[in-house]
């Protein structure tokens, strides 16, 4: 028995949806993840590291130590992990950097990172911001940050391959999951997901001179 017109129409729509999703996923993996934005400036007001992968904290701390940014936000640090511990793990002495570093503990998602970063940027008059995260995470991070920080110039700086917690890339399953989350971010639907709001004031790490 041949499918009726309505069934053929539904099957056609489903097939088009699969093709569109597949093409979008290929674009995401081959283009969006590897797309480079403007190079980071010689000096920016701030740098934010969206934590959750190896190498992000180290790269951000090295940028701060080199004078490429005035202030640093480590967004989404869980538990009671202190800056000195993060510095030891990265092989960097944070004693002199502490007054310029804020350890954010309120974000548990990329949307939360954006909310936390927006609060910190407003508090610190940030107008140029270097964004540090893994390459596969950068498209979604920028989508959320652009929405939360429409007046701040963002400069993506992906963690070099091999230092983002993946030896040979994130893998198909992780890429597919990231693409689905990216679609939620660019559509604005991620705003409906549960997240913690950042406090009105974020303070530098203990040991600050402020």
Secondary structure as GFF3:
##gff-version 3
##sequence-region A 1 210
A	DSSP	alpha_helix	5	27	.	.	.	ID=ss1
A	DSSP	pi_helix	28	32	.	.	.	ID=ss2
A	DSSP	beta_strand	44	50	.	.	.	ID=ss3
A	DSSP	alpha_helix	56	65	.	.	.	ID=ss4
A	DSSP	beta_strand	69	75	.	.	.	ID=ss5
A	DSSP	alpha_helix	83	90	.	.	.	ID=ss6
A	DSSP	three_ten_helix	98	100	.	.	.	ID=ss7
A	DSSP	beta_strand	101	103	.	.	.	ID=ss8
A	DSSP	alpha_helix	110	123	.	.	.	ID=ss9
A	DSSP	beta_strand	128	133	.	.	.	ID=ss10
A	DSSP	alpha_helix	135	148	.	.	.	ID=ss11
A	DSSP	beta_strand	153	158	.	.	.	ID=ss12
A	DSSP	alpha_helix	172	187	.	.	.	ID=ss13
A	DSSP	three_ten_helix	189	192	.	.	.	ID=ss14
###
